[in-house]
Structures are given as structure tokens and as C-alpha cells.
């Protein structure tokens, strides 16, 4: 199908002006996230994957945040404001200027349908390439109530789309429903849209009327069928959770198919951009946020949380570890339990095994960071960096006050507060001198016992 559409110019209009009142949120509906990415971003990613370069996004009045997201995701995307809500055809015509620019394929999608795939969009475009005047995305609904029905003739060809309120009893019995997404012959799209009226139960301008207008000109209307889960529209938090569950299932399957092992995949949560190498092992109850890359043979132990991090080949993480944005672990690095790392590099073979915070730091190859170590990187105003050389050894319960450097092969004694650079192969000890008083404890106990006796 890709070959059929390669030479065709396409324009995608993404309708993203919905208020989303049922979301009960100050955030625009299309900016709510699924798998670490806004719903609008999912739709635009599918559009780009279907080789659609020209994009127009229809937003609501005052929705500069939606406009900014669209322009961030697709540089050069056009945005248009839908001032009134008079139906789907009216919404599409908000982008009249973009349509008038001309295209072979006009695609209409919805910013709150985040699970649509590039393959489905390609199939809609391929239907136009094969001569259809309009291609409609349909699905077999488990419960068709509320959906527009796809009305076919005796030969199975699409005749019309009938909304629930306008459908007869016989038409309401049809389970093949309209998903809303549509592809229209670009040469006739504007003419079709301008002919649509509002003589229906809602008094709205229905995009679905394009089917009958195309047929009236002798053009074929085709149906592309998708799975119901793919065309889920998100209107409230319950549907958002359903979309998240479906997206996670897809991501887990793709990761395992590509060579990652998940012991309990239903407990692992991924982001849309998570990247795995081969033979990665993910234990139960792991959360991976946006911007994570995990290389071959890495192991992520249970109850770890990663975001914006790169994990090198053969590295091990956790259990109960947190990698924050800017973390880069090299090959065979080790991050153990109750360790947090942020904006830091950990070189090959280095170990940060227990109860440690490493922020704004560079740790050299094969260095060992003892339990309870902290890089003190913030003075309340600015962040500073700590540099630890290769083969250095940082004793437990040490605080490294940045900016500071610990040279290659140096040792820092346990419990030290290091405020000055440490030379290579040196020993730095920065703590109070230990003092011992022989017999003090026995005398103390005796005195306290006598005092208690007198009370």
C-alpha cells in the first residue's frame, strides 16, 4: 500500500477543538497523556508514519497550549480556530485555507482518538489511490448505541452514514459503525464540504454527508475496517484509562517481540518512545517514563522507575532504583537498591550500589560509590557538578560538596564531607577525630543506675 501512495500529496486535518468537559480538567482534552505522550502527539505520530507531511490542526478559541503542542510536534503545522461548534463538517471547514491549497488525499482525524495506527491511515489513503471518492473508517461495535451506522447496498458498497438520532429501527440494528476518521479525494473535498447542510435532528453540519455527495457524483465510497480498540475516542478519565491499558498492551507486545523479556508484563509500564535492545530483562513492577533507552542485556530489577535515561549494555538497575532525566549509564554499570541518579554519567563498570543520591556528576570507569553517599549539588540557587575519576573509591556515608573533583584511584574515607578536590591516588579523610575514654561507659551506667534507684 505504501507504493500506491508515495507520489500522492496528502493533507491531514486533526480536529482538536473539543472542550473535554467530561474530563473535569483544566488541561485541554487532547493534551491528556497516554503512555507518556499527549493524545494529540499520538495522532500526529501516526499521521507522520503514514507519510503525510502537511498537517492542519483545528483548535478551540484561546487554546494557545494546543497550538503550541501541534507546532512543537510538527514544525510548519498550520493551526486554525473553530469559534463555533456546529458539527464535524463545520470544524473541518475551519481549515478551509489549508484545503484550498490543494492535495490528492484529504484526511480527517480526531485529536482524542490516540490509538489509531499508521497502517490504518495508509489503508484509507490507498483506497483513494485505487479510485474511491471517499474512504470511511468503520468498526464492528460490541454495543453500537450512539454511533453512526454504515449503510451498505445489496452489493456491500457504502451508501450512507446514518447518525443514531436519524436512523430507523432497522438501521440501528446494524453493528458496523462509523469511527469518524475519513479520507476524501482532495480535488473534490472543498466542493463536498461546502454542499453539506444541517437538515438533521441536531441541526449540525455532518461530515458523514460526504458519502452521499460523493455517490451522487458517481464516485465510490469505500469502508476500511479497524478493530474497535483502535478507534476508541477518549471523552472522560475512564476512557483515558482504557486507552492507556490498550496502549500499554501494544507496547509490551512490541518490546517482547523485539527480544525483551518481561517476567510479569502486565505490571510493567512503558512510554511510547521507550527503546529496548535485545535480551533486556524487565522484572515485575517497573515504570519507564518518556525518553528511556535500554541497551542489550541490561537488567531492570523490580520496583525501579526510569525517565529520560540511557542504560548501557549489560547494566543492572535496582531493585527500588530511580533514574531521572539526564542519566547515562555505560556498559556493565551497576545501580543498586534505593539509589537515585539525576543528570549524571556513570562510566563502564562503575558501581553505585546502595542508599545513594548522585546528581549532576560524572563517575569514572570502575569507580565504587559506597552506601549513603551524596553529591551535594545545589546551594539553593545554582547547581554544581561533581567529578569522580576512574577506579576511585568513595567510602560509605560521604558527602561530596560540589563543585569538587576526586581524582582517579583516590580513596575517600567513610563519613567524610569533601569540600576540596582530592588528588589522584590520594586518601581524603574529612571528619572529626575519634576520641576514646577507657571505662567511661561502665561508669556512666553505674551512675545512672544509682540515680534511678534513688528515685
Helices and strands as residue ranges (DSSP letters): H 2-5, E 10-16, G 21-23, G 29-31, E 33-34, E 37-38, H 39-49, E 54-59, H 64-73, E 78-81, H 88-93, H 96-100, E 105-110, H 118-129, E 134-140, E 149-152, E 158-162, G 164-166, H 169-172, E 176-185, H 186-195, G 207-209, H 210-216, E 221-225, G 228-231, H 237-257, E 261-262, G 265-267, E 275-276, E 281-282, E 287-288, E 293-294, E 299-300, E 305-306, E 309-311, E 316-317, E 322-323, E 327-329, E 334-346, E 351-363, E 368-369, E 374-376, E 386-388, E 393-394, E 399-401, E 404-406, E 411-412, E 417-418, E 427-428, H 440-454
